[in-house]
Amino acid sequence: MFASHAPVPGVTTTTSSIVLILTGLWRGRNRLLVVPAAAGRLLARDPDGSSRLHGNAPGDPVSRPALDIPVFARRTAGALASPEFLLVAACCRWPPSQSRNAAVQAAAAAIADWNAVVVAARRQRVVALVHDALLAAGVQLAAEPAAELARRAQAIFRKNLLLATETCRLQQLLDAAGIASVALKGVTLAQLAYGSLKVKHTLDIDLLVAPERALAAMALLERDGYALSFPASQLSETQRRAVVRYSREVGFIHPDHGALTELQWRVADNPELLKEIHAGSPTQNVVVADGLSARTLARDDLFAYLCIHGAHHAWSRLKWLADLNAFIASTDADIMHLHRHAQARGAGFCSGQALLLCRHLLALPLPDGLASELQGTARVRKLYAIAAETMAERTRGDGSGSNAPAAWRSFRTQFLLGQGSAFFAAQVRTAAVGIIDVISLPLPPYLHFLYPLLRLPLWLWRRAAAPSPPGPSR
């Protein structure tokens, strides 16, 4: 990348400002990025090798609106260096600061299409964070996209208020039935990470219960008016027992207010991952609204869980990384301590991947020794490259419309999240039995050994039975 300070035609500058001309590859073609910068701010290199714009104020480095992508993930840098993604990523930094404002302002100067920014923010589910950061930085944008961001941010806040009330009510309902539960992510994480319900995009309620209480919890939610939505709208008693054995969650929706609730009995698909974190683990109470509080995992276990959750999805949405980054920034724990705890829980690779992504995409400072350790770990580098490619795919809009990355990359990723023979064997068993097969072909327990043998034939049968896509119109 080349930087120049020459005047640029078509760009108005004052006598007290300079213009940075950044050139480089984006989507395989040379592109020109013109960034107005205040006088006295020059491109420099930090001791850790990352580029920054340094201001006159001592001790106030301002990260430039460009991503320091490691060499091992450079092939994805094009999509992640698009002007829209650079702005969205800058808006996701936390906590709010003059440094973030400067990064947002610099990234916003390169935006030609604000509607594309709205699309990028929606794809990454960070609309409210983008709206909040643009307001804080005083960035002026066109009326239509500004109104769209504000409308969606208000809708997110209203939904979070609903989910906060419902989370507390459901926990109290389960408590009254003697079913211990823990809220995962959701509004409890919103308060812990951001201290507010206004910026985190929360889609549903995740409640963790003990496996032996899962059936009772399902029945309780149904008596409360919830209806099954995943993996099917109707499940027999036999099917429910099989789901508890071979899956980790079921989904419900309330027909009146539309709240989605996922009932979980494991925190990961692979039972060997975070097996020491369960409904009976240490918890903390979080005030989510006036007079309302909910239980969630204690700080260190919550960090490990968030890393596993994001890694399972290959961090395909920036939202998950932004929430983790804000949680880290808002906690008083040492980052090295959090990582070592995740390692002790068997989530070290996932923690390393997450911390490197936060460092390079969201400017999270890492201790020099830890950064070197993570970048020197082959498995972490591989996971980082997979996440960068998956995030780039969503940025380009290449996804299939579902939340999953490409099928093979997703399948491969699951085998990289842990280590040891027990983890690998459990992952093979998890991959060998499809929950759709268990539901569509309920077998008595003594015949469950057939499910791995039937996996491929049943998949081929479903493919053959699926309706063909419509042909081209003539």
Beta strands, then each sheet from edge to edge (+ up, - down):
strand 1: 2-4
strand 2: 17-26
strand 3: 29-38
strand 4: 42-45
strand 5: 51-54
strand 6: 61-62
strand 7: 182-184
strand 8: 205-208
strand 9: 227-230
strand 10: 249-253
strand 11: 260-264
strand 12: 283-289
strand 13: 292-297
sheet 1: 1+ 2- 3+
sheet 2: 4+ 5- 6+
sheet 3: 7+ 8- 11- 10+ 9-
sheet 4: 12+ 13-
end
